Amino acid sequence: MRILFLLSFIWQLGVNFLYADEEHDLKAIQSLQKAIRFQTVSHDHSQMAYDEFNAFLNYLKETYPTVFSHYKGEVVEGYSLLLIPLKVEAHFKNYLFLAHYDVVPISAPKNWTVSPFAGEIKDGFLYGRGALDDKASLIACLEAMEAMLKNSHPVGANVYFAFGHDEEVAGNGARAMAARLKDLGLFFDLVLDEGGAIVEGSKLKVSGNLAMVGVAEKGFMVLKLSANEMGGHSSMPPEETSIEVLAKAVAKAHAVDFSTHLTDPVLQMLENLGLQTENPFKAFFLKNAKWFKPIITFILDNNKDTRPMIKTVKATTRILGGNKVNQLPQSAQAFIMFRTLPDEDIHQIKNRIESVIGDTRVTVEIMPGYSNPKQVSRLDTESGKKLISSIKKIYPDVRVLPYLTMAGTDSRSYAEISKATYRINPIEIYGKDLSSIHGHDERIKLSSFLNFIKFYKYMFGP
């Protein structure tokens, strides 16, 4: 029966294998399945089921004994895991690989066609919350290192790991791990985290697939708008309730538009695309993007997918107010998320929103935990070339492009101790699978996951 299952599994994958036989690949898939079954869901700290987090960390120790025998494991901030090699080579470069194992809640279970935490395999995909974001990365890292250590494959760098437990809510674990590494006097030639992926080139109006590598990331800030008015019975309403005052303020804030700007990461992306474009007119246009900024910003600003690359964007994500339908609300709050360009000043944004609202009944405050990262890396460096080479060995036909990561990642906490930071999980994410991240039916292609393990072996190797 096991042989029949194994043959079926291999047929379903339809891939070639590196450094491993079919038994190992089956085990790797099963390891990710088991990892997904731990419900390590991020909430406010008072709601976190920390027993699941402890169980997950114990699962890693049991599943990867060779890694833990060659590394010192340090649990930081309660549940984040640092893995520090027991033996390092003075002439090697230091590489740090990041991942996180917390996942977002299941907001609409009825939209899932499978159980979100079952780790079910169907039609060549593994389904489950965390399959893409970000347990696949963590498990692929450990599968690759476990196999290399067991089989005495040489490494080409001093490889460190930092696995966060609260990336989806606060990133306190990442900040604490970065502080610990700094205290140890460590500095890294390369830091690699989630961010980009292998995507269809049609998004940028080019043929073929693209490996999008984040060389910088946008900042983020949440503004809290509060309105307070007298309460009372709804039969005797005031001129405006706190909710009505707040609604007008939100509408004014929403109407604020931000100027477009071609930042260095976006210029890098366009110029690299030009170098890899066969059409001579398009190649000239893209390679000299800085000469054509007005035209390019106009084009990018008129596409909802590319607009966030060139301007600060915002979205009202939460509104609170009122307890009963017949009771006047004494207070109401709205929360607006801003995703800022690297050169934006968040305090200037806050002041601008406050000025536009222009209502003393509304207070505007910056919520704790904002991020305003400034580090910009490049791919035309030794570490960048190592990354490109590792991707190309798996996906020889993809075009590797630098870009500005739209969302925030744990990597921002390591800027002080890194020479270059890159953001990509080089797995194929096409069509609706992109929206499954934080959505429903999150899934990873089995062959992509196995390729992910191969990628890390190339990154760890000479």
Long-range contacts (C-beta under 8 A, 24 or more apart in sequence): 12-124, 12-446, 13-124, 13-446, 13-447, 13-450, 14-447, 15-447, 15-450, 15-451, 17-450, 18-454, 18-457, 19-147, 19-148, 19-151, 19-153, 19-454, 19-457, 20-147, 20-453, 24-147, 25-450, 28-139, 28-140, 28-143, 28-449, 28-450, 28-453, 29-121, 29-126, 29-446, 29-449, 29-450, 31-63, 31-139, 31-143, 32-119, 32-126, 32-131, 32-135, 32-136, 32-139, 32-444, 32-449, 33-119, 33-121, 33-126, 33-128, 34-59, 34-63, 34-119, 35-59, 35-101, 35-119, 35-130, 35-135, 35-138, 35-139, 36-117, 36-118, 36-119, 36-126, 36-128, 36-129, 36-130, 36-131, 36-135, 37-117, 37-118, 37-119, 37-128, 38-101, 38-117, 39-117, 40-101, 40-102, 40-103, 40-130, 40-165, 41-102, 41-103, 41-104, 41-105, 41-106, 41-129, 42-102, 42-103, 42-104, 42-105, 42-166, 42-167, 42-168, 42-169, 43-105, 43-169, 44-169, 45-169, 50-78, 50-79, 53-79, 53-101, 53-102, 53-165, 54-79, 56-101, 57-81, 60-142, 63-142, 64-142, 64-143, 64-145, 64-146, 66-146, 66-149, 66-150, 67-142, 67-145, 67-146, 67-149, 70-149, 71-161, 74-180, 76-173, 76-176, 76-177, 76-180, 77-165, 77-166, 77-172, 77-173, 77-176, 77-177, 78-165, 78-173, 79-165, 79-166, 79-173, 80-162, 80-163, 80-164, 80-165, 80-166, 80-173, 80-174, 80-176, 80-177, 81-161, 81-162, 81-163, 81-165, 82-160, 82-161, 82-162, 82-163, 82-177, 82-180, 82-181, 83-160, 83-161, 83-162, 83-163, 84-160, 84-184, 85-158, 85-159, 85-160, 88-158, 89-158, 92-155, 92-156, 92-157, 92-158, 93-157, 93-158, 93-189, 93-190, 93-383, 94-157, 94-158, 94-160, 94-186, 94-187, 94-188, 94-189, 94-190, 95-157, 95-158, 95-159, 95-160, 95-188, 95-189, 95-190, 95-191, 95-192, 95-383, 95-459, 95-460, 96-160, 96-161, 96-162, 96-181, 96-188, 96-190, 96-191, 96-192, 96-414, 96-418, 97-141, 97-159, 97-160, 97-161, 97-162, 97-191, 97-192, 97-456, 97-459, 98-161, 98-162, 98-163, 98-164, 98-174, 98-191, 98-192, 98-193, 98-194, 98-409, 98-410, 98-411, 98-414, 99-134, 99-135, 99-137, 99-138, 99-141, 99-161, 99-163, 99-164, 99-193, 99-194, 100-134, 100-138, 100-163, 100-164, 100-165, 100-166, 100-167, 100-168, 100-173, 100-174, 100-194, 100-410, 101-130, 101-134, 101-135, 101-138, 101-163, 101-164, 101-165, 102-164, 102-165, 102-166, 102-167, 102-168, 102-169, 103-129, 103-130, 103-133, 103-135, 103-168, 104-129, 104-133, 104-168, 104-438, 106-440, 108-440, 111-439, 111-440, 111-441, 112-440, 112-441, 113-440, 113-441, 114-441, 116-442, 121-446, 124-445, 124-446, 124-447, 125-443, 125-444, 125-445, 125-446, 126-443, 126-444, 126-446, 126-449, 127-441, 127-442, 127-443, 128-442, 128-443, 129-442, 130-442, 131-442, 131-443, 131-444, 132-425, 132-427, 132-429, 132-433, 132-436, 132-437, 132-442, 132-443, 132-444, 133-194, 133-437, 133-438, 133-442, 134-167, 134-194, 134-425, 136-425, 136-427, 136-444, 136-449, 136-452, 137-194, 137-425, 137-452, 138-163, 140-449, 140-452, 140-453, 140-455, 140-456, 141-456, 143-453, 143-456, 144-453, 144-454, 144-456, 144-457, 144-460, 145-456, 145-460, 147-453, 147-457, 148-457, 148-460, 148-461, 153-457, 153-461, 154-461, 154-462, 155-460, 155-461, 155-462, 156-460, 156-461, 156-462, 157-189, 157-190, 157-460, 159-460, 160-186, 160-188, 162-410, 162-414, 164-410, 167-409, 167-410, 170-369, 171-369, 171-408, 171-410, 171-412, 171-413, 173-410, 174-410, 174-413, 174-414, 175-413, 177-413, 178-413, 178-414, 178-416, 178-417, 181-414, 181-417, 182-416, 182-417, 186-417, 187-417, 187-418, 187-419, 188-414, 188-417, 188-418, 188-419, 189-382, 189-383, 189-418, 189-419, 189-420, 190-383, 190-386, 190-387, 190-418, 190-419, 190-420, 190-421, 190-422, 191-411, 191-414, 191-418, 191-420, 191-421, 191-422, 192-387, 192-421, 192-422, 192-423, 192-424, 192-459, 193-409, 193-410, 193-411, 193-421, 193-422, 193-423, 194-409, 194-423, 194-424, 194-425, 195-405, 195-407, 195-409, 195-411, 195-422, 195-423, 195-424, 195-425, 196-403, 196-405, 196-423, 196-424, 196-425, 197-424, 197-425, 197-426, 197-427, 197-428, 197-429, 198-395, 198-398, 198-426, 198-427, 198-428, 198-429, 198-448, 199-429, 199-430, 199-434, 200-430, 200-431, 201-399, 203-305, 203-306, 204-273, 204-306, 206-273, 206-277, 206-399, 208-397, 208-398, 208-399, 209-395, 209-397, 209-398, 209-399, 209-428, 210-398, 210-399, 210-400, 210-401, 211-391, 211-395, 211-398, 211-399, 211-400, 211-401, 211-424, 211-426, 212-401, 212-403, 212-424, 213-379, 213-387, 213-400, 213-401, 213-402, 213-403, 213-422, 213-423, 213-424, 214-265, 214-402, 214-403, 214-404, 214-405, 214-409, 214-422, 214-423, 214-424, 215-265, 215-268, 215-376, 215-377, 215-378, 215-379, 215-402, 215-403, 215-404, 215-421, 215-422, 215-423, 216-263, 216-264, 216-265, 216-342, 216-373, 216-375, 216-376, 216-377, 216-404, 216-405, 217-342, 217-373, 217-404, 217-405, 217-406, 217-407, 217-408, 217-409, 217-411, 217-412, 217-423, 218-308, 218-339, 218-340, 218-341, 218-342, 218-404, 218-405, 218-406, 218-407, 218-408, 219-339, 219-340, 219-341, 219-342, 219-344, 219-346, 219-370, 219-371, 219-372, 219-373, 219-408, 220-337, 220-338, 220-339, 220-340, 220-370, 220-371, 220-408, 221-337, 221-338, 221-340, 221-346, 221-349, 221-350, 221-366, 221-367, 221-370, 221-371, 221-372, 222-317, 222-335, 222-336, 222-337, 222-338, 222-366, 222-367, 222-369, 222-370, 223-253, 223-335, 223-336, 223-338, 223-349, 223-350, 223-353, 223-364, 223-365, 223-366, 223-367, 224-333, 224-334, 224-335, 224-364, 224-365, 224-366, 224-367, 225-249, 225-250, 225-253, 225-333, 225-334, 225-335, 225-336, 225-357, 225-362, 225-363, 225-364, 226-331, 226-332, 226-333, 226-362, 226-363, 226-365, 227-331, 227-332, 227-333, 227-361, 227-362, 228-330, 228-331, 228-361, 229-328, 229-329, 229-330, 229-331, 229-361, 230-328, 230-330, 231-327, 231-328, 231-329, 231-330, 232-327, 232-328, 233-326, 233-327, 233-328, 234-325, 234-326, 234-327, 234-328, 235-326, 237-328, 238-328, 241-328, 241-329, 241-332, 242-321, 242-329, 242-330, 242-331, 242-332, 243-321, 243-322, 243-329, 243-332, 245-332, 245-359, 245-361, 245-362, 246-319, 246-321, 246-332, 246-333, 246-334, 246-362, 248-359, 249-334, 249-357, 249-359, 249-362, 250-316, 250-319, 250-334, 250-336, 252-356, 252-357, 252-358, 253-314, 253-316, 253-336, 253-353, 253-356, 253-357, 254-314, 254-316, 255-356, 256-314, 256-352, 256-353, 256-356, 258-311, 258-312, 258-313, 258-344, 259-311, 260-297, 260-300, 260-301, 260-310, 260-311, 261-297, 261-310, 261-311, 261-341, 261-343, 262-289, 262-290, 262-293, 262-296, 262-297, 262-310, 263-310, 263-341, 263-342, 263-343, 263-376, 263-404, 264-342, 264-376, 265-342, 265-376, 265-402, 265-403, 265-404, 266-309, 266-310, 266-403, 266-404, 268-378, 268-379, 268-402, 268-403, 269-309, 269-401, 269-402, 269-403, 269-404, 270-296, 272-379, 272-400, 272-401, 272-402, 273-399, 273-401, 276-399, 276-401, 308-339, 308-406, 309-403, 309-404, 309-406, 310-341, 311-341, 312-338, 312-339, 312-340, 312-341, 312-344, 312-349, 313-338, 313-339, 314-338, 314-339, 335-367, 339-406, 339-407, 340-372, 342-373, 342-374, 342-376, 342-404, 344-372, 345-372, 346-370, 346-372, 371-408, 371-412, 373-412, 373-415, 374-415, 375-412, 375-415, 375-418, 375-421, 377-420, 377-421, 377-422, 378-402, 378-420, 379-422, 381-420, 383-419, 383-420, 383-422, 384-420, 384-422, 386-459, 387-422, 387-424, 387-459, 389-458, 390-426, 390-455, 390-458, 390-459, 391-424, 391-426, 391-455, 393-454, 393-455, 393-458, 394-426, 394-451, 394-454, 394-455, 394-458, 395-426, 395-451, 425-452, 426-451, 426-452, 426-455, 427-451, 427-452
